Amino acid sequence: MPEDTIAAIATANGIGSIAIIRISGSKALEIVKKLSHKEAFTPRNATLTTLYDTQHTLIDETIVIYFQAPFSFTAEDVVEIQCHGGFIVAQTILKATLQAGARLANAGEFSKRAFFNGRIDLSEAEAIAQLIEAKSEDAAKILASQMKGELKHFIEDVRDEIIHILAFSEVSIDYAEEDLPTDLVEQIKEKLDVLYKLLEKTLLASKSREGLMQGFRVAIVGKPNVGKSSLLNALLHFNRAIVSDIAGTTRDTIEEQVKIGTHLIKIVDTAGIREANDAIEKIGIERSLEAIQESDIVIALFDSSREIDEEDRQILEHITQFAHTKTVIYVKNKIDLETKLVTKDIAFDLALNSKVDVTALIKKLENIMDKSNSSDEMMLISQRQMQAVEETMQNIQEAFIPLQDQELEIFSFHLNEAVKAMASITRPFDNDEMLDKMFGSFCLGK
């Protein structure tokens, strides 16, 4: 357990009704006594008290709550000071705590201490970090359940099953001169196969719902002058993009966030995709193609008032490259004008006038995003967790051949590696560099 005491402002910068300063460590209570000129604080009681700096100058009237170790988030002595919000007061109190013996906490250091002191595991720590930045109500519910240990229990069950199978192998090594009963080998294979399929199902379900965690990216694509910028403005309910009859007006991707249903999504308006001689426009088009690749949902926009042409076909060709990994909504725009777009190449999902009403498209997007959480499968919430499961699956797969050949030492090696990979999701073996990197991505005060 670290001996130094850390402090940080735990609320966002800016003006608000209150701000919170959090102190954790062996000197936390001593520091708040010094700043408040009080001799005692009752654990878990809110105490109204005046705070002074180290020069005994009054700072603010505050509420102080003392959490005595080990009954706190970090399992250390923790003091939380609630003061009036604003740019100055919280900073002044923080400065006073540092002068009184604390040091400024690093990003994520409170959560890191909670991890090292056994209060949370890594899966719960990642859920805390992602809950702060949750992009939808569904994501928040999933993360809240993981904070309560839902993923931890799943990982422990898988790990215990692998260890159980490993025990068969370790015992059998002592009888290596004898052939293993055929039914025992088959039983182990069946158990491993069930385990592999469970992990595969979990991994696929998690990858298909990444947008739920990170926030869905929606790219609007089409050739110049099909109404992409008008559509973006309609979805945002304000004029964010310049709308013009001049082809190539949008030279770069424009990104904005908007809430649709219970989801906070990022909409990307792209430059019109076509053959271009202008160097700057070419760069914009390249970024448009990148936007398609990086998006979860693609809105492919076509002009109802113009006949299909080579530029439209290029759009279809680009989208087809990624259609198997993304949801594509084919939209016929400008339906208020005379219809000239007649084609069997495109099965349109919607027809609209983006300058008048985009309600149908909003409902379509909401429906797609809501369906992403229709699965009841356990969900992995980070790339680190997914990589650990992939490594576990690889070791299980590689264990089948030595099992069949009754090379039990090699079989056991792969299962031991599988156990380590699964354990890394909740409580990894020594890897300080990985832990520093992960907790360093947390916000200050957490």
URSULGI-V883348 format. One record per residue. N is the residue number from 0. RES is the residue in three letters. PSI is psi in degrees with one decimal (999 if undefined). OMEGA is omega in radians with two decimals (NA if undefined). BURIAL is b if it has 9 or more other C-alpha atoms within 8 Angstrom, else e. Layout:
n & res & psi & omega & burial
N & RES & PSI & OMEGA & BURIAL
N & RES & PSI & OMEGA & BURIAL
This chain:
n & res & psi & omega & burial
0 & MET & 129.4 & -3.13 & e
1 & PRO & 144.5 & -3.12 & e
2 & GLU & -21.2 & -3.11 & e
3 & ASP & 162.6 & -3.12 & b
4 & THR & 134.1 & -3.08 & b
5 & ILE & 155.3 & 3.12 & b
6 & ALA & 150.3 & 3.10 & b
7 & ALA & 158.3 & 3.00 & b
8 & ILE & 125.8 & -3.03 & b
9 & ALA & -2.4 & 3.12 & b
10 & THR & 161.7 & -3.08 & e
11 & ALA & 151.7 & 3.08 & e
12 & ASN & 147.5 & 3.09 & e
13 & GLY & -179.8 & -3.10 & e
14 & ILE & 129.7 & 3.12 & e
15 & GLY & 177.0 & -3.10 & e
16 & SER & -40.0 & 3.11 & e
17 & ILE & 159.6 & 2.97 & b
18 & ALA & 154.3 & -3.10 & b
19 & ILE & 129.7 & 3.02 & b
20 & ILE & 129.5 & -3.09 & b
21 & ARG & 134.0 & 3.10 & b
22 & ILE & 134.9 & -3.14 & b
23 & SER & 133.0 & 3.11 & b
24 & GLY & 177.2 & -3.03 & b
25 & SER & -24.6 & -3.12 & b
26 & LYS & 7.2 & -3.05 & b
27 & ALA & -48.4 & -3.12 & b
28 & LEU & -40.5 & 3.13 & b
29 & GLU & -40.5 & -3.12 & e
30 & ILE & -45.5 & -3.09 & b
31 & VAL & -30.5 & 3.04 & b
32 & LYS & -43.0 & -3.12 & b
33 & LYS & -41.6 & -3.09 & b
34 & LEU & -24.2 & -3.08 & b
35 & SER & -13.2 & -3.07 & b
36 & HIS & 28.4 & 3.11 & e
37 & LYS & 152.4 & -3.07 & e
38 & GLU & -21.5 & -3.06 & e
39 & ALA & 149.8 & 3.04 & e
40 & PHE & 132.3 & 3.11 & b
41 & THR & 126.4 & -3.14 & e
42 & PRO & 136.7 & 3.06 & e
43 & ARG & 17.4 & 3.04 & e
44 & ASN & 138.2 & 3.07 & e
45 & ALA & 121.8 & -3.08 & e
46 & THR & 122.1 & 3.08 & e
47 & LEU & 121.2 & -3.09 & e
48 & THR & 153.0 & 3.08 & b
49 & THR & 137.5 & 3.11 & b
50 & LEU & 144.7 & 3.13 & b
51 & TYR & 154.8 & 3.05 & b
52 & ASP & -178.2 & -3.07 & b
53 & THR & -11.3 & 3.06 & b
54 & GLN & 10.2 & 3.11 & e
55 & HIS & 24.6 & 3.06 & e
56 & THR & 131.2 & -3.11 & e
57 & LEU & 135.1 & 3.10 & e
58 & ILE & -56.3 & -3.05 & b
59 & ASP & 158.8 & 2.96 & b
60 & GLU & 125.8 & -2.95 & b
61 & THR & 171.2 & 2.95 & b
62 & ILE & 127.5 & -3.12 & b
63 & VAL & 131.6 & 3.07 & b
64 & ILE & 125.3 & -3.12 & b
65 & TYR & 125.1 & 3.08 & b
66 & PHE & 111.5 & -3.07 & b
67 & GLN & 136.8 & 3.09 & b
68 & ALA & 141.8 & 0.08 & b
69 & PRO & 16.7 & -3.02 & e
70 & PHE & 60.4 & 3.12 & e
71 & SER & 172.8 & -3.12 & b
72 & PHE & -39.7 & -3.10 & b
73 & THR & -6.5 & -3.04 & b
74 & ALA & 11.0 & 3.03 & b
75 & GLU & 174.2 & 2.95 & b
76 & ASP & 128.0 & 3.14 & b
77 & VAL & 136.3 & 3.03 & b
78 & VAL & 130.8 & 3.05 & b
79 & GLU & 127.4 & -3.13 & b
80 & ILE & 120.9 & 3.09 & b
81 & GLN & 116.2 & -3.12 & b
82 & CYS & 178.1 & 3.08 & b
83 & HIS & 136.0 & -3.10 & b
84 & GLY & 162.0 & -3.14 & b
85 & GLY & -175.8 & -3.08 & b
86 & PHE & -22.4 & -2.95 & b
87 & ILE & -46.7 & -2.96 & e
88 & VAL & -51.3 & -3.11 & b
89 & ALA & -41.2 & 3.12 & b
90 & GLN & -37.7 & 3.13 & b
91 & THR & -42.0 & 3.10 & b
92 & ILE & -42.7 & 3.10 & b
93 & LEU & -45.3 & 3.13 & b
94 & LYS & -40.0 & 3.14 & e
95 & ALA & -39.3 & 3.12 & b
96 & THR & -35.6 & 3.12 & b
97 & LEU & -39.7 & 3.11 & b
98 & GLN & -25.1 & -3.11 & e
99 & ALA & -2.1 & 3.05 & b
100 & GLY & -3.8 & 3.08 & b
101 & ALA & 169.1 & 2.96 & b
102 & ARG & 158.2 & -3.13 & b
103 & LEU & 128.9 & -3.12 & e
104 & ALA & 146.7 & 3.00 & b
105 & ASN & 164.1 & 3.10 & e
106 & ALA & 128.5 & 3.08 & b
107 & GLY & 7.9 & -3.01 & b
108 & GLU & -30.4 & 3.08 & b
109 & PHE & -45.0 & 3.12 & b
110 & SER & -36.4 & 3.13 & b
111 & LYS & -41.4 & 3.10 & b
112 & ARG & -38.9 & 3.09 & b
113 & ALA & -37.4 & 3.12 & b
114 & PHE & -51.2 & -3.09 & b
115 & PHE & -26.8 & 3.13 & e
116 & ASN & 6.8 & 3.02 & b
117 & GLY & 12.1 & 3.14 & e
118 & ARG & -33.3 & 3.13 & b
119 & ILE & 160.2 & 2.99 & e
120 & ASP & -179.5 & -3.05 & b
121 & LEU & -34.7 & 3.14 & b
122 & SER & -37.6 & 3.11 & b
123 & GLU & -37.2 & 3.11 & b
124 & ALA & -43.1 & 3.13 & b
125 & GLU & -36.3 & 3.11 & b
126 & ALA & -39.1 & 3.11 & b
127 & ILE & -48.4 & -3.10 & b
128 & ALA & -42.2 & -3.09 & b
129 & GLN & -27.9 & 3.11 & b
130 & LEU & -36.8 & 3.13 & b
131 & ILE & -34.8 & -3.08 & e
132 & GLU & 20.4 & -3.09 & e
133 & ALA & 136.6 & -3.09 & b
134 & LYS & 0.4 & 3.11 & b
135 & SER & 160.5 & 3.12 & b
136 & GLU & -37.3 & 3.12 & b
137 & ASP & -42.3 & 3.11 & b
138 & ALA & -42.3 & -3.14 & b
139 & ALA & -39.5 & 3.13 & b
140 & LYS & -43.0 & 3.13 & e
141 & ILE & -45.2 & -3.10 & b
142 & LEU & -36.8 & 3.11 & b
143 & ALA & -40.0 & 3.12 & b
144 & SER & -33.1 & 3.12 & b
145 & GLN & -30.5 & 3.04 & b
146 & MET & -26.3 & 3.12 & b
147 & LYS & 2.0 & 3.03 & e
148 & GLY & 14.8 & -3.10 & b
149 & GLU & -46.7 & 3.12 & b
150 & LEU & -38.0 & 3.13 & b
151 & LYS & -44.1 & -3.14 & b
152 & HIS & -38.2 & 3.10 & e
153 & PHE & -46.2 & -3.13 & b
154 & ILE & -43.2 & -3.13 & b
155 & GLU & -38.6 & 3.12 & b
156 & ASP & -43.9 & 3.13 & e
157 & VAL & -45.1 & -3.13 & b
158 & ARG & -44.3 & 3.14 & b
159 & ASP & -37.0 & 3.13 & e
160 & GLU & -41.6 & 3.11 & e
161 & ILE & -42.8 & 3.13 & b
162 & ILE & -37.3 & 3.10 & b
163 & HIS & -44.4 & 3.10 & e
164 & ILE & -39.6 & 3.14 & b
165 & LEU & -35.0 & -3.14 & b
166 & ALA & -39.2 & 3.07 & e
167 & PHE & -45.3 & -3.08 & e
168 & SER & -46.3 & -3.09 & b
169 & GLU & -41.1 & 3.10 & b
170 & VAL & -40.0 & -3.09 & e
171 & SER & -26.1 & 3.11 & b
172 & ILE & -31.6 & 3.12 & b
173 & ASP & -17.2 & 3.13 & e
174 & TYR & 41.9 & -3.02 & e
175 & ALA & -25.2 & -3.12 & e
176 & GLU & -15.3 & 3.13 & e
177 & GLU & 144.4 & 3.08 & e
178 & ASP & 139.8 & 3.08 & e
179 & LEU & 144.5 & 3.06 & e
180 & PRO & 137.9 & -3.10 & e
181 & THR & -39.2 & -3.10 & e
182 & ASP & -28.5 & 3.10 & e
183 & LEU & -44.0 & 3.10 & e
184 & VAL & -43.8 & -3.14 & b
185 & GLU & -38.3 & 3.11 & e
186 & GLN & -44.4 & 3.13 & e
187 & ILE & -42.2 & 3.12 & b
188 & LYS & -43.1 & 3.14 & b
189 & GLU & -43.2 & 3.12 & e
190 & LYS & -43.7 & 3.14 & b
191 & LEU & -38.2 & -3.13 & b
192 & ASP & -43.3 & 3.09 & e
193 & VAL & -42.3 & -3.13 & e
194 & LEU & -43.8 & -3.13 & b
195 & TYR & -44.3 & -3.13 & b
196 & LYS & -35.7 & 3.10 & e
197 & LEU & -45.7 & 3.14 & e
198 & LEU & -39.1 & 3.12 & b
199 & GLU & -42.8 & 3.13 & b
200 & LYS & -42.6 & 3.13 & b
201 & THR & -42.7 & -3.12 & b
202 & LEU & -45.7 & -3.14 & b
203 & LEU & -41.4 & 3.12 & e
204 & ALA & -37.6 & -3.13 & b
205 & SER & -42.5 & -3.14 & b
206 & LYS & -36.1 & -3.13 & e
207 & SER & -16.5 & -3.10 & e
208 & ARG & 19.1 & 3.14 & b
209 & GLU & -38.0 & -3.14 & b
210 & GLY & -28.7 & 3.13 & b
211 & LEU & -37.0 & -3.12 & b
212 & MET & -49.4 & -3.01 & b
213 & GLN & -13.4 & -3.02 & e
214 & GLY & 128.5 & -3.09 & b
215 & PHE & 138.5 & 3.01 & b
216 & ARG & 125.6 & -3.12 & b
217 & VAL & 118.7 & 3.14 & b
218 & ALA & 130.8 & 3.05 & b
219 & ILE & 117.3 & -3.08 & b
220 & VAL & 157.0 & 3.13 & b
221 & GLY & 172.1 & 3.11 & b
222 & LYS & 170.4 & 3.14 & b
223 & PRO & 144.2 & 3.02 & b
224 & ASN & 28.8 & 3.05 & b
225 & VAL & -7.0 & 3.10 & b
226 & GLY & 22.9 & -3.12 & b
227 & LYS & -47.1 & -3.12 & b
228 & SER & -37.1 & 3.08 & b
229 & SER & -38.8 & 3.13 & b
230 & LEU & -43.9 & 3.10 & b
231 & LEU & -47.6 & -3.14 & b
232 & ASN & -38.0 & -3.13 & b
233 & ALA & -39.2 & 3.13 & b
234 & LEU & -33.4 & -3.14 & b
235 & LEU & -18.0 & -3.09 & b
236 & HIS & 24.7 & 2.95 & e
237 & PHE & 160.7 & -3.05 & e
238 & ASN & 87.4 & -3.14 & e
239 & ARG & -39.3 & -3.08 & e
240 & ALA & 146.4 & 3.09 & b
241 & ILE & 129.3 & 3.11 & e
242 & VAL & 127.4 & -3.09 & e
243 & SER & 155.6 & 3.06 & e
244 & ASP & -7.5 & -3.11 & e
245 & ILE & 122.0 & 3.14 & e
246 & ALA & 137.1 & 3.10 & e
247 & GLY & 15.8 & 3.14 & b
248 & THR & -45.1 & 3.09 & b
249 & THR & 112.0 & -3.08 & b
250 & ARG & -17.1 & -3.06 & b
251 & ASP & 166.9 & 3.07 & b
252 & THR & 142.2 & 3.08 & b
253 & ILE & 125.6 & -3.10 & e
254 & GLU & 132.5 & 3.09 & e
255 & GLU & 151.1 & 3.08 & e
256 & GLN & 143.6 & 3.10 & e
257 & VAL & 149.2 & 3.11 & b
258 & LYS & 126.1 & 3.07 & e
259 & ILE & 117.2 & -3.05 & b
260 & GLY & -124.2 & 3.12 & e
261 & THR & 11.4 & -3.03 & e
262 & HIS & 134.7 & 2.99 & b
263 & LEU & 115.3 & -3.03 & b
264 & ILE & 159.4 & 3.07 & b
265 & LYS & 120.0 & 3.13 & b
266 & ILE & 132.2 & -3.12 & b
267 & VAL & 115.2 & 3.03 & b
268 & ASP & 123.0 & -3.03 & b
269 & THR & 160.8 & 3.02 & b
270 & ALA & 146.9 & 3.11 & b
271 & GLY & 129.4 & -3.09 & b
272 & ILE & 120.1 & 3.13 & b
273 & ARG & 173.0 & 3.00 & b
274 & GLU & 123.9 & -3.08 & e
275 & ALA & 143.4 & 3.08 & e
276 & ASN & -25.1 & -3.13 & e
277 & ASP & 125.6 & -3.07 & e
278 & ALA & -42.1 & -3.11 & e
279 & ILE & -41.9 & 3.12 & e
280 & GLU & -36.6 & 3.12 & b
281 & LYS & -42.1 & 3.12 & b
282 & ILE & -41.9 & 3.11 & b
283 & GLY & -40.4 & 3.13 & b
284 & ILE & -39.2 & 3.09 & b
285 & GLU & -39.0 & 3.11 & e
286 & ARG & -30.1 & 3.07 & b
287 & SER & -42.2 & 3.12 & b
288 & LEU & -36.2 & 3.07 & b
289 & GLU & -37.3 & 3.14 & e
290 & ALA & -38.3 & 3.09 & b
291 & ILE & -46.2 & -3.10 & b
292 & GLN & -37.3 & -3.05 & e
293 & GLU & -10.0 & -3.05 & e
294 & SER & 160.1 & 3.01 & b
295 & ASP & -35.4 & -3.13 & b
296 & ILE & 135.5 & 3.11 & b
297 & VAL & 125.4 & 3.00 & b
298 & ILE & 107.4 & -3.13 & b
299 & ALA & 113.2 & -2.99 & b
300 & LEU & 133.0 & 3.13 & b
301 & PHE & 147.0 & -3.09 & b
302 & ASP & 113.4 & -3.12 & b
303 & SER & -24.2 & -3.05 & b
304 & SER & 1.1 & 3.13 & b
305 & ARG & 145.3 & 3.10 & e
306 & GLU & 150.7 & 3.11 & e
307 & ILE & 139.2 & -3.11 & b
308 & ASP & -171.9 & -3.07 & e
309 & GLU & -35.0 & 3.12 & e
310 & GLU & -39.8 & 3.07 & b
311 & ASP & -41.7 & -3.13 & b
312 & ARG & -33.5 & 3.07 & b
313 & GLN & -40.2 & 3.09 & b
314 & ILE & -47.5 & 3.13 & b
315 & LEU & -40.0 & -3.13 & e
316 & GLU & -44.0 & 3.13 & e
317 & HIS & -42.7 & -3.10 & b
318 & ILE & -37.9 & -3.11 & b
319 & THR & -32.0 & -3.14 & e
320 & GLN & -28.4 & -3.06 & e
321 & PHE & 3.7 & -3.02 & b
322 & ALA & -28.6 & -3.08 & b
323 & HIS & -15.5 & -3.13 & e
324 & THR & -2.9 & -3.08 & e
325 & LYS & 160.1 & 3.01 & b
326 & THR & 125.4 & -3.12 & b
327 & VAL & 128.8 & 3.06 & b
328 & ILE & 114.9 & -3.13 & b
329 & TYR & 119.0 & -3.03 & b
330 & VAL & 130.9 & 3.03 & b
331 & LYS & 116.7 & -3.05 & b
332 & ASN & 167.2 & 3.09 & b
333 & LYS & 43.0 & -3.09 & b
334 & ILE & -6.3 & 3.08 & b
335 & ASP & -14.9 & 3.13 & e
336 & LEU & 169.1 & 3.13 & e
337 & GLU & 128.9 & -3.10 & e
338 & THR & 122.9 & 3.08 & b
339 & LYS & -11.1 & -3.11 & e
340 & LEU & 105.0 & 3.11 & b
341 & VAL & 115.9 & -3.11 & e
342 & THR & 148.8 & 3.05 & e
343 & LYS & -2.3 & -3.09 & e
344 & ASP & -19.3 & -3.05 & e
345 & ILE & 128.9 & 3.02 & e
346 & ALA & 96.9 & -3.05 & e
347 & PHE & 137.7 & 3.09 & b
348 & ASP & -33.3 & -3.07 & e
349 & LEU & 154.3 & 2.99 & b
350 & ALA & 129.9 & -3.07 & b
351 & LEU & 171.1 & 2.99 & b
352 & ASN & 104.6 & -2.98 & b
353 & SER & -17.8 & 3.13 & b
354 & LYS & -12.2 & -3.05 & e
355 & VAL & -52.5 & -3.01 & e
356 & ASP & 121.3 & 3.11 & b
357 & VAL & 21.6 & -3.10 & b
358 & THR & -42.2 & -3.11 & e
359 & ALA & -39.6 & 3.14 & e
360 & LEU & -40.9 & 3.12 & e
361 & ILE & -43.8 & 3.12 & b
362 & LYS & -38.0 & 3.11 & e
363 & LYS & -45.9 & 3.12 & e
364 & LEU & -44.2 & -3.14 & b
365 & GLU & -41.6 & -3.14 & b
366 & ASN & -42.8 & 3.14 & e
367 & ILE & -45.7 & -3.10 & e
368 & MET & -35.9 & 3.10 & b
369 & ASP & -37.4 & -3.14 & e
370 & LYS & -23.5 & -3.12 & e
371 & SER & -17.8 & 3.13 & b
372 & ASN & 22.3 & -3.12 & b
373 & SER & -16.0 & -3.12 & e
374 & SER & 145.3 & 3.08 & e
375 & ASP & 6.8 & -3.10 & e
376 & GLU & 151.1 & 2.99 & e
377 & MET & 144.4 & -3.05 & b
378 & MET & 131.8 & 3.00 & b
379 & LEU & 136.9 & -2.93 & b
380 & ILE & 3.9 & -3.14 & b
381 & SER & 159.9 & 3.08 & e
382 & GLN & -35.3 & 3.14 & e
383 & ARG & -44.2 & 3.13 & e
384 & GLN & -40.4 & 3.14 & b
385 & MET & -40.9 & 3.13 & b
386 & GLN & -37.0 & 3.11 & e
387 & ALA & -41.2 & 3.11 & b
388 & VAL & -40.4 & 3.09 & b
389 & GLU & -40.6 & 3.11 & b
390 & GLU & -39.5 & 3.09 & b
391 & THR & -46.2 & 3.14 & b
392 & MET & -40.9 & 3.14 & b
393 & GLN & -42.7 & 3.14 & e
394 & ASN & -35.6 & 3.07 & b
395 & ILE & -44.0 & -3.14 & b
396 & GLN & -42.7 & -3.12 & e
397 & GLU & -14.1 & 3.14 & b
398 & ALA & -17.7 & -3.08 & b
399 & PHE & -44.1 & -3.07 & b
400 & ILE & -52.5 & 3.11 & e
401 & PRO & -27.7 & 3.08 & b
402 & LEU & -44.6 & 3.14 & b
403 & GLN & -37.5 & -3.14 & e
404 & ASP & 2.1 & -3.12 & e
405 & GLN & 33.9 & 3.02 & e
406 & GLU & 80.7 & -2.91 & b
407 & LEU & -29.2 & 3.10 & b
408 & GLU & -43.8 & 3.13 & e
409 & ILE & -40.0 & 3.10 & b
410 & PHE & -46.5 & -3.13 & b
411 & SER & -35.7 & 3.12 & b
412 & PHE & -47.2 & -3.11 & e
413 & HIS & -37.4 & 3.12 & b
414 & LEU & -36.0 & 3.08 & b
415 & ASN & -39.2 & 3.10 & b
416 & GLU & -36.3 & 3.11 & b
417 & ALA & -41.6 & 3.11 & b
418 & VAL & -43.8 & 3.13 & b
419 & LYS & -42.5 & -3.12 & b
420 & ALA & -43.8 & 3.13 & b
421 & MET & -39.8 & -3.13 & b
422 & ALA & -29.4 & -3.10 & b
423 & SER & -19.4 & 3.13 & b
424 & ILE & -34.7 & -3.08 & b
425 & THR & -46.1 & -3.12 & b
426 & ARG & 89.9 & -3.04 & e
427 & PRO & 160.4 & 2.98 & b
428 & PHE & 173.0 & -3.02 & e
429 & ASP & 116.7 & 3.08 & e
430 & ASN & 73.6 & -3.06 & e
431 & ASP & -36.6 & -3.11 & e
432 & GLU & -43.3 & 3.14 & e
433 & MET & -41.4 & -3.13 & e
434 & LEU & -42.5 & 3.12 & e
435 & ASP & -41.3 & -3.12 & e
436 & LYS & -41.5 & -3.08 & e
437 & MET & -50.1 & -3.10 & e
438 & PHE & -24.2 & 3.10 & b
439 & GLY & -16.9 & 3.13 & b
440 & SER & -6.4 & 3.13 & e
441 & PHE & 163.0 & 3.07 & b
442 & CYS & 160.2 & 3.10 & b
443 & LEU & 145.0 & 3.13 & b
444 & GLY & -3.7 & 3.13 & b
445 & LYS & 999 & NA & b
